[in-house]
Amino acid sequence: FHQCRWGYHNLSVVEDVVENYKKAQIPLDVIWNDDDHMDGHKDFTLNPNNYPRPKLLNFLNKIHSIGMKYIVIIDPGIGVNSSYGVYQRGLA
């Protein structure tokens, strides 16, 4: 069973969803995140405030230990942003 949606504005919301499935005794194998995890909708980034890497890694360890998976959606458009390294490398 999978759960996916846009609007998980921070990791706490994702953690709550997983916990609420458990409380309701609804099977959950995979939790998906839309691009909410990205820093400013930039591909290959994490929002450091809403999805801090250390907390995300702890969450992943927790769900992986019970056999769950986590999938993030990456919208493949690279925004025009002269300070964004991916954009700069693409131009080069």
Buried (B, 14 or more C-beta within 10 A) or exposed (E): EEBEEEEBEBBEEBBEBBEEBEEEEEEBEEBBBBBBBBBEEBBEBBBEEBBBEEBBEEBEEEBEEEEBEBEBBBEEEBEEEEEBEBBEEEEE
